[in-house]
Amino acid sequence: MLYLIGLGLSYKSDITVRGLEAIKHCSRVYLEHYTSILMAASQEELEEYYGKPVLLADRELMESGSADILKDADKEDVAFLVVGDPFGATTHTDLVLRAKRAGIPVEIVHNASVMNAVGSCGLQLYNFGQTVSMVFFTDSWRPDSWYDKIWENRKIGLHTLVLLDIKVKEQSIENMARGRLIYEPPRYMSIAQCCEQLLEIESDRGTKAYTPQTPAVAISRLGSATQTFKVGTIEELAEYDSGEPLHSLIILGRQCHELELEYLLEFTDNKEKFKQDVISDQEYFKPAAWVPPTEDDSD
Ligand SMILES: C[S@@+](CC[C@H](N)C(=O)[O-])C[C@H]1O[C@@H](n2cnc3c(N)ncnc32)[C@H](O)[C@@H]1O
């Protein structure tokens, strides 16, 4: 059996009882180690907690060697651990399909994901549109296909969850070109960098999917002891020191419900200003007021 087990958001003990019991009878345990990190537990701490070795599965292993992970999984139990939920903002469908093709039964053990835990900032999950990912820009690569998705979400009033790039085990272009297996230190995008990139692309495109004054919510270290929420305009959050990773950002949609706004006001010292920012931003997308037809119109 191949078990895909969600670890939850932060602590080693966030794993579910069913997940922990499955690990106990697995002969190999892999930890997916390139789309997210378990903020409050190291590999060693997990090994001690589970009482067995934990093998790190980086992008290379997943792309080139998922056969290693599936080896003998038709005869013994193998666990593949994913921070958050195995299907929350990461697609491990490829591994599941490969397992099924090889006749290996698969069991999924779900857990909390950033995709649902963001609701703890007070915004309602059913008011969210498409989620987008913001990658680190380089001198020659500044992808912005996310811009159109934010635009679509905002047109119909919905909030946008922006997930921020992390680079856990990357080679520099030079090391890659020379075939040297030397890796750069891990990098995690901050809220400020994400907001700067948002502002750069808005200024290039100029079609006002959002403006520097659009309200947003910075979410840091969700589910950990130092979880923090901060609200402000995109321009203000471009100056915000968000501290240790992990971070996500929500760009507010036009339909910000009264209760949602009341909850968000807890995350600013300047409540009146934020309220005004939300009202002004909503005005921009408001449809024209309905005017009842006159007798002349009906002729
Ligand atoms: C590709 S997603 C993986 C999601 C994960 N499988 C899950 O279900 O939560 C990773 C990104 O989600 C966001 N994220 C994940 N956990 C987070 C947390 N605890 N607090 C804030 N952002 C988080 C970060 O932007 C991070 O780079």
The ligand as a Gaussian input file, in Angstrom:
#p B3LYP/6-31G(d) Opt

LIG

0 1
 C        2.657000      24.882000      -2.734000
 S        1.854000      25.255000      -1.244000
 C        1.721000      23.676000      -0.462000
 C        0.493000      23.598000       0.372000
 C        0.385000      22.411000       1.296000
 N        0.380000      21.136000       0.597000
 C       -0.889000      22.545000       2.117000
 O       -1.834000      21.775000       1.902000
 O       -0.935000      23.439000       2.978000
 C        3.106000      26.024000      -0.269000
 C        2.854000      27.498000      -0.107000
 O        1.664000      27.691000       0.646000
 C        1.822000      28.743000       1.574000
 N        1.777000      28.166000       2.937000
 C        1.835000      26.854000       3.266000
 N        1.753000      26.702000       4.588000
 C        1.633000      27.949000       5.108000
 C        1.512000      28.455000       6.430000
 N        1.504000      27.630000       7.460000
 N        1.428000      29.803000       6.619000
 C        1.434000      30.647000       5.557000
 N        1.543000      30.227000       4.285000
 C        1.634000      28.889000       4.060000
 C        3.186000      29.376000       1.316000
 O        3.012000      30.450000       0.401000
 C        3.945000      28.211000       0.700000
 O        4.997000      28.635000      -0.112000

